[in-house]
Amino acid sequence: MSRGFVKEDDQEEVPIVPQRAYLSEGVPNFVTPAGMDQLLAEKKMLIDERDNLSSTNENETRIAVNFINAKLKLLNDRIVEARIIDAKGQPQDEIRFGASVTLKTEVSGKIQIFQIVGVDEADIAKGKISFTSPLAKALINKKVGDKVTLNRDRGKTVFEITEIVYP
């Protein structure tokens, strides 16, 4: 049957699902063990939400289920592609994935601590930066005492690495 003969109010809205954090094609999806736990907890939460949907409107329920299923598809793709990196296996004197790094800004002396984590774990408010971020890329393979320069819109910022800790 042609779509021209379908009643307008019978057409279902296609849910727009926000993409997950960006990860370039071909880049492995590294995650910390805690990051994998977060992904699995998110999956459980979405499944529970889908299973406990209650609406008297069948159309609204179907749209909500489709939306959650689309989110689950994206999440499951990330989980399947995830490579868990245990920080205990990293060289303790070098910055690698999973490290918490204490940086001192050369000009101001301001101290900041960042942990290098997977793209889905990154949360700058919690001091967690993605391994794909410019700062993380500049820090990888560096040691205590090394300096790193980060080019920013407002100029260059130089950081000195003062501590490396693996949780």
Secondary structure per residue as TSV (DSSP state, phi and psi in degrees):
chain	resnum	aa	ss	phi	psi
A	1	M	-	360.0	139.6
A	2	S	-	-70.6	145.3
A	3	R	G	-63.6	-16.5
A	4	G	G	-67.6	-17.5
A	5	F	G	-103.0	12.3
A	6	V	S	-95.5	134.3
A	7	K	-	-63.0	141.4
A	8	E	G	-59.6	-39.4
A	9	D	G	-76.8	-4.7
A	10	D	G	-86.9	-10.1
A	11	Q	-	-79.8	131.2
A	12	E	-	-92.3	139.6
A	13	E	-	-68.4	137.2
A	14	V	-	-87.0	120.7
A	15	P	-	-68.2	136.9
A	16	I	-	-94.0	116.0
A	17	V	-	-104.4	123.0
A	18	P	-	-64.4	139.8
A	19	Q	-	-68.6	157.0
A	20	R	-	-76.9	176.0
A	21	A	S	-53.0	141.6
A	22	Y	-	-68.7	135.7
A	23	L	-	-139.0	118.4
A	24	S	-	-58.3	149.3
A	25	E	T	-57.0	131.6
A	26	G	T	86.8	-8.6
A	27	V	-	-86.7	127.1
A	28	P	-	-61.8	147.2
A	29	N	E	-90.8	79.8
A	30	F	E	-71.5	138.3
A	31	V	E	-139.9	151.4
A	32	T	-	-81.4	164.4
A	33	P	H	-56.1	-39.5
A	34	A	H	-65.0	-36.1
A	35	G	H	-64.2	-40.3
A	36	M	H	-65.3	-40.4
A	37	D	H	-59.7	-39.8
A	38	Q	H	-62.8	-44.9
A	39	L	H	-62.3	-43.3
A	40	L	H	-68.0	-36.6
A	41	A	H	-66.8	-39.1
A	42	E	H	-63.2	-41.0
A	43	K	H	-61.9	-46.0
A	44	K	H	-61.7	-41.7
A	45	M	H	-62.1	-43.4
A	46	L	H	-65.8	-40.8
A	47	I	H	-64.0	-44.0
A	48	D	H	-62.2	-42.3
A	49	E	H	-61.0	-45.1
A	50	R	H	-63.6	-43.5
A	51	D	H	-70.2	-21.9
A	52	N	T	-107.0	15.6
A	53	L	-	-63.6	134.6
A	54	S	-	-138.5	118.0
A	55	S	-	-150.1	143.2
A	56	T	S	-78.9	-17.2
A	57	N	-	-94.5	112.5
A	58	E	H	-60.9	-37.8
A	59	N	H	-65.3	-43.4
A	60	E	H	-62.7	-40.8
A	61	T	H	-62.9	-44.7
A	62	R	H	-62.8	-41.3
A	63	I	H	-64.4	-43.5
A	64	A	H	-63.3	-42.5
A	65	V	H	-63.3	-43.7
A	66	N	H	-61.3	-40.6
A	67	F	H	-63.3	-48.1
A	68	I	H	-64.4	-41.3
A	69	N	H	-62.4	-38.1
A	70	A	H	-65.6	-41.1
A	71	K	H	-64.1	-40.6
A	72	L	H	-63.4	-37.7
A	73	K	H	-60.7	-48.4
A	74	L	H	-62.0	-42.6
A	75	L	H	-65.9	-44.3
A	76	N	H	-62.2	-37.0
A	77	D	H	-59.7	-42.6
A	78	R	H	-65.6	-42.0
A	79	I	H	-64.5	-43.8
A	80	V	H	-62.6	-38.5
A	81	E	H	-83.5	-8.7
A	82	A	E	-65.4	138.3
A	83	R	E	-118.9	110.1
A	84	I	E	-76.1	126.1
A	85	I	-	-111.3	116.5
A	86	D	-	-86.5	122.2
A	87	A	G	-61.5	-24.4
A	88	K	G	-64.2	-24.3
A	89	G	G	-87.1	-0.6
A	90	Q	S	-87.1	151.3
A	91	P	-	-65.1	120.9
A	92	Q	T	-68.5	-16.3
A	93	D	T	-99.8	2.7
A	94	E	S	-125.5	152.6
A	95	I	-	-82.7	123.0
A	96	R	-	-139.3	-178.9
A	97	F	T	-55.2	133.7
A	98	G	T	95.8	-15.3
A	99	A	-	-69.6	144.7
A	100	S	E	-99.6	126.1
A	101	V	E	-120.2	129.4
A	102	T	E	-97.1	126.0
A	103	L	E	-119.5	142.3
A	104	K	E	-117.0	122.0
A	105	T	E	-70.0	127.9
A	106	E	T	-60.3	-43.9
A	107	V	T	-75.3	-51.0
A	108	S	T	-92.0	-20.9
A	109	G	-	79.6	5.3
A	110	K	-	-63.8	136.2
A	111	I	E	-100.6	132.1
A	112	Q	E	-135.5	146.2
A	113	I	E	-121.4	129.5
A	114	F	E	-130.2	142.7
A	115	Q	E	-108.8	136.0
A	116	I	E	-89.6	118.3
A	117	V	E	-134.1	-177.8
A	118	G	-	-72.9	165.1
A	119	V	T	-62.9	-34.2
A	120	D	T	-78.1	-17.4
A	121	E	T	-90.8	-20.3
A	122	A	-	-57.7	133.8
A	123	D	B	-157.7	98.3
A	124	I	G	-59.2	-31.6
A	125	A	G	-63.6	-25.0
A	126	K	G	-101.5	7.2
A	127	G	T	75.4	23.2
A	128	K	E	-109.8	120.2
A	129	I	E	-115.9	145.4
A	130	S	E	-68.9	144.5
A	131	F	T	-63.9	-14.0
A	132	T	T	-91.4	-4.9
A	133	S	S	-72.1	154.3
A	134	P	H	-57.4	-40.7
A	135	L	H	-65.1	-46.1
A	136	A	H	-61.0	-43.0
A	137	K	H	-61.3	-36.9
A	138	A	H	-70.6	-29.4
A	139	L	H	-83.5	-28.3
A	140	I	T	-54.8	134.1
A	141	N	T	74.2	3.9
A	142	K	-	-84.2	165.1
A	143	K	-	-126.9	169.6
A	144	V	T	-57.9	134.6
A	145	G	T	97.1	-21.4
A	146	D	-	-69.6	155.3
A	147	K	E	-114.8	145.2
A	148	V	E	-128.9	137.5
A	149	T	E	-108.1	128.5
A	150	L	E	-113.5	119.8
A	151	N	E	-81.8	124.6
A	152	R	E	-124.6	170.0
A	153	D	T	-57.5	-38.3
A	154	R	T	-93.8	17.9
A	155	G	E	119.9	-172.2
A	156	K	E	-92.6	144.3
A	157	T	E	-121.3	129.6
A	158	V	E	-107.1	129.5
A	159	F	E	-116.3	143.1
A	160	E	E	-106.5	134.7
A	161	I	E	-83.7	119.4
A	162	T	E	-107.8	-18.4
A	163	E	E	-160.7	144.5
A	164	I	E	-127.6	125.3
A	165	V	E	-132.5	136.6
A	166	Y	-	-108.3	122.1
A	167	P	-	-64.8	360.0
